[in-house]
Amino acid sequence: MSWFSSLGRASAVLALCATASLSVAKPTVVEDVLGRKVKIDAPAKRVLLGFYIEDYFAVGGDKSFDRLAGMSRGWFVKSRPATWAMYVASKPQLARVPDVGNVQDQTFSIEKALATRPDLVILADWQYKALGPELARLESAGIPVVVIDYNAQTLERHLASTRVLGEVTGETARAQRIAADYRQVVTTLTQRIAKAKRPQPRVYIELGDKGPAEYSYTYGKNMWGAMVQLAGGNNVAAPFVESWGAIHPEQLMASKPEVILIAGYENVTSPTAMQIGQAIPAGNVQQRLKGFTQRAGWAGLPAVKSGRVHAVYHGATRSIMDAALLQYLGKTLYPDLFKDLDPAATYLGFYQRYLPIRPQGTFMLSVNGSDKR
């Protein structure tokens, strides 16, 4: 055997050892969004994921799909079946990931969670609070629980949650890039709006899952309500709705919103509900949106009279990906300030940079179709 051959083999062995050492999980202390200091082995090799599926995938990259030991997938699959099907087609191993049930409909099973043998559980803040004492069973089994929160829709928690995901997946640099891009979107919006010193437009937003015949959820100080505030709007529901709930129609009429947004998903049960998202044609979205403008008394609302009624994709909220929706809100509230922004390109571009699927459909649209792509 030549000296070069021996050296080559030795180098290969050293390289393999170095690679193996880099992939070995190391003890790490992570501070989650609640300020809890949690000891984990990072990167986590078997993750049980409660919520924020796309954020976990985006930050964790390709390895995150193989490290998913279990998940609560009911909400995602039910509301966004076409998107889930795209993920499974791209990453077939997802079809084999055990479903442990959902906190929101009280089907979450600690027994199923333990059976997945996770070395880390990632929960949304609201899930952590709802499960309460039940989590002691996970902790007594030596399984750490880390809490993140995109539901608050605040810059602080979005950035903190993204950093936590970076730490637990071992993708801190990737997480930092995603967080920095999000911060830039928010900074651009807030700085331009502050400089312009305009009166805040009055905004009403509703989840259009019940169709025009019945008022559904609007949002107070979190989720869409917090997003409206961040984009420089005056959320007319904030004085009457703490988190989410229906507003009385008479109260809405008295508030005279200047901009109305109706949110929706792909999968809806009502034939008149707001349907928008993956594989949903713009014409279908526009038709359903017009149905909301025909509600009793709405013809006289400033937003309807001026054509400032918009459909937005609810599936992109509660996520670092809502940067695109923030841009869309800013552009609908202050059209002349944000002519340079392309929210749809921002949304689809995130998938191109960080995720394995390429959505096509309608994710934001005005009632007159003027922003149709």
VEXTORVO-645764 format. One line per field, with one value per residue (C-alpha): residue number from 1; residue in one letter; x, y, z. Coordinates in steps of 0.2 Angstrom, whole numbers, plus 5000, padded with zeros to 4 digits. Each point is the difference from the previous one (the first is absolute). Example, Ala and Ser with C-alpha at 12.3 -4.5 7.8 and 13.67 -1.06 7.14 Angstrom:
! VEXTORVO-645764
n <- 1, 2
res <- A, S
xx <- 5062, 5006
yy <- 4978, 5017
zz <- 5039, 4997
END
This chain:
! VEXTORVO-645764
n <- 1, 2, 3, 4, 5, 6, 7, 8, 9, 10, 11, 12, 13, 14, 15, 16, 17, 18, 19, 20, 21, 22, 23, 24, 25, 26, 27, 28, 29, 30, 31, 32, 33, 34, 35, 36, 37, 38, 39, 40, 41, 42, 43, 44, 45, 46, 47, 48, 49, 50, 51, 52, 53, 54, 55, 56, 57, 58, 59, 60, 61, 62, 63, 64, 65, 66, 67, 68, 69, 70, 71, 72, 73, 74, 75, 76, 77, 78, 79, 80, 81, 82, 83, 84, 85, 86, 87, 88, 89, 90, 91, 92, 93, 94, 95, 96, 97, 98, 99, 100, 101, 102, 103, 104, 105, 106, 107, 108, 109, 110, 111, 112, 113, 114, 115, 116, 117, 118, 119, 120, 121, 122, 123, 124, 125, 126, 127, 128, 129, 130, 131, 132, 133, 134, 135, 136, 137, 138, 139, 140, 141, 142, 143, 144, 145, 146, 147, 148, 149, 150, 151, 152, 153, 154, 155, 156, 157, 158, 159, 160, 161, 162, 163, 164, 165, 166, 167, 168, 169, 170, 171, 172, 173, 174, 175, 176, 177, 178, 179, 180, 181, 182, 183, 184, 185, 186, 187, 188, 189, 190, 191, 192, 193, 194, 195, 196, 197, 198, 199, 200, 201, 202, 203, 204, 205, 206, 207, 208, 209, 210, 211, 212, 213, 214, 215, 216, 217, 218, 219, 220, 221, 222, 223, 224, 225, 226, 227, 228, 229, 230, 231, 232, 233, 234, 235, 236, 237, 238, 239, 240, 241, 242, 243, 244, 245, 246, 247, 248, 249, 250, 251, 252, 253, 254, 255, 256, 257, 258, 259, 260, 261, 262, 263, 264, 265, 266, 267, 268, 269, 270, 271, 272, 273, 274, 275, 276, 277, 278, 279, 280, 281, 282, 283, 284, 285, 286, 287, 288, 289, 290, 291, 292, 293, 294, 295, 296, 297, 298, 299, 300, 301, 302, 303, 304, 305, 306, 307, 308, 309, 310, 311, 312, 313, 314, 315, 316, 317, 318, 319, 320, 321, 322, 323, 324, 325, 326, 327, 328, 329, 330, 331, 332, 333, 334, 335, 336, 337, 338, 339, 340, 341, 342, 343, 344, 345, 346, 347, 348, 349, 350, 351, 352, 353, 354, 355, 356, 357, 358, 359, 360, 361, 362, 363, 364, 365, 366, 367, 368, 369, 370, 371, 372, 373
res <- M, S, W, F, S, S, L, G, R, A, S, A, V, L, A, L, C, A, T, A, S, L, S, V, A, K, P, T, V, V, E, D, V, L, G, R, K, V, K, I, D, A, P, A, K, R, V, L, L, G, F, Y, I, E, D, Y, F, A, V, G, G, D, K, S, F, D, R, L, A, G, M, S, R, G, W, F, V, K, S, R, P, A, T, W, A, M, Y, V, A, S, K, P, Q, L, A, R, V, P, D, V, G, N, V, Q, D, Q, T, F, S, I, E, K, A, L, A, T, R, P, D, L, V, I, L, A, D, W, Q, Y, K, A, L, G, P, E, L, A, R, L, E, S, A, G, I, P, V, V, V, I, D, Y, N, A, Q, T, L, E, R, H, L, A, S, T, R, V, L, G, E, V, T, G, E, T, A, R, A, Q, R, I, A, A, D, Y, R, Q, V, V, T, T, L, T, Q, R, I, A, K, A, K, R, P, Q, P, R, V, Y, I, E, L, G, D, K, G, P, A, E, Y, S, Y, T, Y, G, K, N, M, W, G, A, M, V, Q, L, A, G, G, N, N, V, A, A, P, F, V, E, S, W, G, A, I, H, P, E, Q, L, M, A, S, K, P, E, V, I, L, I, A, G, Y, E, N, V, T, S, P, T, A, M, Q, I, G, Q, A, I, P, A, G, N, V, Q, Q, R, L, K, G, F, T, Q, R, A, G, W, A, G, L, P, A, V, K, S, G, R, V, H, A, V, Y, H, G, A, T, R, S, I, M, D, A, A, L, L, Q, Y, L, G, K, T, L, Y, P, D, L, F, K, D, L, D, P, A, A, T, Y, L, G, F, Y, Q, R, Y, L, P, I, R, P, Q, G, T, F, M, L, S, V, N, G, S, D, K, R
xx <- 5000, 5007, 5003, 4987, 4987, 5004, 4999, 4983, 4992, 5006, 4993, 4984, 4998, 5005, 4987, 4986, 5005, 4999, 4983, 4993, 5006, 4991, 4984, 5001, 4987, 5008, 4992, 4993, 4989, 4987, 4990, 4982, 4988, 4993, 5018, 5001, 5018, 4998, 5015, 5000, 5011, 5002, 4997, 4985, 4999, 4982, 4988, 4981, 4993, 4984, 4997, 5009, 5004, 5007, 5011, 5008, 5003, 5007, 5012, 5005, 5003, 5001, 5005, 4985, 4988, 5010, 5001, 4981, 4995, 4982, 4988, 4983, 4995, 4981, 4999, 5012, 4993, 4982, 5002, 5014, 4998, 5007, 5016, 5002, 4999, 5014, 5011, 4996, 5004, 5017, 5004, 4991, 5006, 4988, 4986, 5007, 5002, 4988, 4986, 4998, 4983, 4996, 4999, 4987, 4987, 5007, 5006, 5018, 5006, 5015, 5001, 5002, 5012, 5011, 4998, 5009, 5016, 5004, 5016, 4991, 4983, 4996, 4984, 4991, 4997, 4982, 5002, 5012, 4987, 4986, 5009, 5005, 5003, 4999, 5018, 5007, 4999, 5012, 5012, 5000, 5005, 5015, 4993, 5003, 4986, 5005, 4987, 4999, 4986, 4996, 4982, 5004, 5005, 5012, 5018, 5008, 4992, 5001, 5019, 5002, 4990, 5011, 5016, 4994, 4996, 5017, 5008, 4990, 5003, 5018, 4997, 5004, 5007, 4985, 4988, 5010, 4998, 4981, 4998, 5010, 4989, 4985, 5007, 5004, 4982, 4993, 5013, 4995, 4982, 5001, 5013, 4991, 4983, 5008, 5008, 4984, 4990, 4984, 4983, 4998, 4987, 4986, 5001, 4989, 5006, 4990, 5002, 4988, 4998, 4981, 4996, 4991, 4984, 5008, 5014, 5015, 5015, 5008, 5016, 5005, 5018, 5008, 5001, 4992, 4997, 5018, 5005, 4988, 5008, 5017, 4996, 4993, 4982, 4986, 4992, 4982, 4997, 5013, 4989, 4987, 5010, 5014, 5008, 4987, 4981, 4986, 4996, 4982, 4995, 4993, 5016, 5009, 4989, 5003, 5019, 4999, 5016, 5010, 5008, 4993, 5009, 4992, 5012, 4998, 5007, 5000, 4989, 4982, 4984, 4988, 4998, 5001, 5014, 5016, 5011, 5017, 5017, 5009, 4993, 4985, 4997, 4999, 4983, 4993, 5007, 4994, 4982, 4999, 5008, 4986, 4987, 5006, 4998, 4981, 4997, 4986, 5005, 5018, 4996, 5002, 5016, 5015, 5010, 4987, 4996, 5018, 5004, 5013, 4994, 5013, 5002, 5015, 5007, 4998, 5012, 5014, 4997, 5008, 5016, 5016, 4993, 4987, 5013, 4991, 4983, 5007, 5006, 4983, 4992, 5012, 4997, 4981, 5000, 5013, 5000, 5011, 5013, 5003, 4999, 5017, 4994, 4995, 4992, 4996, 5018, 5005, 4989, 5005, 5018, 5001, 4995, 5013, 5014, 4995, 4987, 4999, 4983, 4994, 4983, 4989, 4983, 4993, 5006, 4994, 4988, 4990, 4981, 5003, 5014, 5012, 5015, 4997, 5016
yy <- 5000, 5017, 5014, 5010, 4987, 4998, 5019, 5000, 4987, 5008, 5017, 4992, 4992, 5017, 5009, 4987, 5002, 5019, 4999, 4988, 5011, 5015, 4990, 4994, 5009, 5010, 5006, 5017, 5012, 5008, 5015, 4999, 5014, 4998, 5003, 4982, 4993, 4983, 4987, 4990, 4991, 5010, 4997, 4990, 4984, 4995, 5015, 5000, 5015, 5008, 5014, 5012, 4986, 5011, 5011, 4984, 4993, 5017, 5003, 4982, 4996, 4983, 4991, 5006, 4989, 4984, 5006, 5001, 4986, 5006, 5015, 5007, 5001, 5001, 5019, 5001, 4986, 5005, 5018, 4998, 4983, 5005, 5007, 4985, 4989, 5010, 4997, 4981, 4999, 5009, 4991, 4983, 4996, 5013, 4988, 4988, 5013, 4995, 5012, 5003, 5010, 5018, 5011, 5011, 4986, 4991, 4985, 5002, 4984, 5000, 4981, 5002, 5014, 4989, 4986, 5010, 5000, 5018, 5008, 5017, 5007, 5017, 5008, 5016, 5011, 4998, 4981, 5000, 5010, 4989, 4983, 5007, 4986, 4986, 5006, 4993, 4983, 5005, 5009, 4985, 4989, 5011, 5008, 5019, 5012, 5016, 5014, 5011, 5013, 5007, 5003, 5016, 5007, 5011, 5004, 4995, 4983, 4996, 5003, 4991, 4985, 4999, 5000, 4986, 4990, 5003, 4994, 4984, 4995, 5005, 5013, 5016, 5009, 4996, 5006, 5016, 5003, 4997, 5011, 5014, 5000, 5001, 5014, 5010, 4998, 5007, 5014, 5005, 5001, 5009, 5013, 5005, 5001, 5010, 5012, 5003, 5005, 4995, 4997, 4981, 4992, 4991, 4982, 4985, 4982, 4984, 4981, 4997, 4981, 5002, 5010, 5017, 4993, 5000, 5010, 4990, 5004, 5017, 5003, 5012, 5001, 4985, 4991, 5011, 5014, 5001, 5000, 5014, 5010, 4996, 5006, 5016, 4997, 5004, 4983, 5004, 4984, 5003, 5009, 4986, 4984, 4995, 4986, 4993, 4999, 5007, 5019, 5006, 5005, 5017, 5004, 4996, 5012, 5013, 4998, 5004, 4990, 5007, 4984, 4982, 4984, 4983, 4985, 4983, 4982, 4988, 4988, 5007, 4992, 5014, 5003, 5019, 5000, 5009, 4988, 5005, 4991, 4986, 4996, 5012, 5011, 5019, 5000, 4989, 5010, 5016, 4993, 4995, 5016, 5010, 4989, 5008, 5018, 4996, 4998, 5010, 5018, 4997, 5010, 5016, 4996, 5011, 4984, 4993, 5016, 5003, 4982, 4998, 4982, 4986, 4981, 4994, 4982, 4995, 4986, 5012, 5008, 4994, 4998, 5008, 4999, 5013, 5013, 5000, 5003, 5015, 5007, 4998, 5008, 5015, 5001, 5000, 5013, 5011, 4996, 5015, 4996, 4982, 5000, 4991, 4985, 4984, 4990, 4985, 4999, 5001, 4985, 4989, 5005, 4993, 4983, 5001, 5004, 4989, 4987, 4985, 5004, 5013, 5006, 5007, 5009, 5015, 5007, 5018, 5009, 5016, 4999, 5009, 4989, 5014, 4991, 4983, 4992
zz <- 5000, 4995, 5012, 4992, 5001, 5019, 5002, 4990, 5011, 5016, 4994, 4996, 5017, 5008, 4990, 5004, 5019, 4998, 4992, 5013, 5014, 4992, 5000, 5018, 5011, 5013, 5017, 4998, 5011, 4989, 5007, 4992, 4998, 5018, 5007, 5005, 4999, 4993, 4999, 4983, 4989, 4984, 4987, 5005, 4991, 5004, 5001, 5005, 4992, 5006, 4988, 4988, 4988, 4985, 5012, 5007, 4982, 4994, 5014, 5002, 4981, 4992, 5016, 5009, 4990, 5006, 5018, 5002, 5012, 5002, 4997, 5003, 4982, 5000, 4999, 4985, 4991, 5002, 4995, 4988, 4992, 4983, 5008, 5011, 4985, 4991, 5015, 5001, 4981, 5003, 5016, 5001, 5017, 5007, 4996, 5013, 5014, 5014, 5004, 5019, 4999, 5002, 5015, 4993, 4999, 5015, 4991, 5004, 5008, 5012, 4998, 4981, 5003, 5011, 4988, 4987, 5011, 4997, 5007, 4999, 5000, 4991, 5005, 4996, 5015, 5000, 4999, 5015, 5010, 4995, 5004, 5017, 5013, 4987, 4994, 5016, 4993, 4986, 5012, 5012, 4985, 4997, 4985, 4999, 4994, 4990, 4997, 4985, 4995, 4983, 5005, 5009, 4983, 5009, 4993, 5016, 5001, 4982, 5001, 5016, 4994, 4984, 5010, 5011, 4985, 4994, 5016, 5002, 4982, 4999, 4987, 5009, 4985, 4989, 5014, 5001, 4982, 5000, 5016, 4992, 4984, 5011, 5010, 4984, 4994, 5016, 5001, 4983, 5004, 5016, 4995, 4984, 5009, 5015, 4988, 4990, 5016, 4992, 5009, 5003, 4989, 5009, 4996, 5003, 4997, 5001, 4998, 4986, 5004, 5003, 4984, 4999, 5009, 5017, 5008, 5005, 5010, 5000, 5009, 5015, 5006, 4993, 4983, 4986, 5013, 5004, 4982, 4996, 5013, 4995, 4982, 5006, 5001, 5012, 5004, 5003, 5010, 5012, 5013, 5000, 4997, 5011, 4990, 4987, 4999, 4990, 5000, 5000, 4983, 5006, 5009, 4984, 4990, 5013, 4998, 4981, 4995, 4986, 4996, 5001, 4999, 5000, 5004, 4994, 4997, 4985, 5009, 5004, 5004, 4995, 4982, 5003, 5012, 4996, 4990, 4996, 5000, 4991, 4982, 5003, 4984, 5002, 4992, 5014, 5013, 4993, 4998, 5018, 5006, 4991, 5010, 5016, 4993, 4997, 5019, 5007, 5003, 4993, 4984, 5010, 5008, 4994, 4996, 4989, 4992, 4995, 4995, 5015, 5004, 4999, 5002, 5009, 5004, 5018, 4997, 5000, 5017, 5016, 4991, 4996, 4982, 5004, 4995, 4983, 5008, 5010, 4983, 4993, 5015, 4998, 4982, 5002, 5014, 4992, 4981, 4996, 5013, 4994, 4981, 5000, 5010, 4992, 5015, 4989, 4994, 5018, 5005, 4985, 5002, 5017, 4994, 4987, 5012, 5015, 4996, 4988, 4992, 4988, 5003, 4986, 5003, 5008, 5017, 5000, 4988, 5000, 4996, 4983, 4995, 4998, 5008, 4991, 4995
END
